[in-house]
Amino acid sequence: MSSSDLVIAINKDHDAPIFSVADFGIVGDIFTVLPEVIEEVKKIQAER
């Protein structure tokens, strides 16, 4: 991850260590959050 340009973390535990290195963090269940994130990315791409 140290060579990544962007790190986005999704985890149910708001104290998860990944949040200390992530650029963006979302506290929640991945199976709930990820589909919503994908839809938003698709909307942004469609506007371009």
C-alpha positions in Angstrom: 0.0 0.0 0.0 2.9 2.3 0.5 3.3 2.7 -3.2 -0.4 3.3 -3.9 -1.6 6.7 -5.0 -4.9 6.3 -3.1 -6.0 4.0 -0.3 -9.7 3.7 0.6 -10.6 1.6 3.6 -14.1 0.1 4.4 -14.4 -1.6 7.7 -17.0 -2.2 10.4 -14.6 -1.4 13.2 -14.0 2.3 13.4 -10.8 1.6 15.3 -9.3 -0.7 12.6 -5.6 0.0 12.0 -6.2 0.4 8.3 -7.8 3.8 8.9 -4.5 5.2 10.1 -2.9 4.7 6.6 -6.0 5.2 4.4 -6.6 8.4 2.5 -10.4 7.9 2.9 -12.2 5.7 5.4 -15.7 4.4 5.5 -17.1 2.7 8.6 -19.6 0.1 7.5 -20.3 -3.3 6.1 -18.5 -3.7 2.7 -21.5 -5.5 1.2 -23.7 -2.5 2.0 -21.2 0.3 1.3 -19.5 -1.0 -1.9 -22.5 -1.2 -4.1 -23.4 2.4 -3.3 -19.8 3.5 -4.0 -19.8 1.8 -7.3 -23.1 3.5 -8.3 -21.7 6.9 -7.4 -18.5 6.2 -9.4 -20.7 5.2 -12.4 -22.6 8.5 -12.1 -19.4 10.5 -12.1 -18.0 8.6 -15.1 -21.3 9.2 -17.0 -21.1 12.9 -16.5 -17.6 13.1 -18.1 
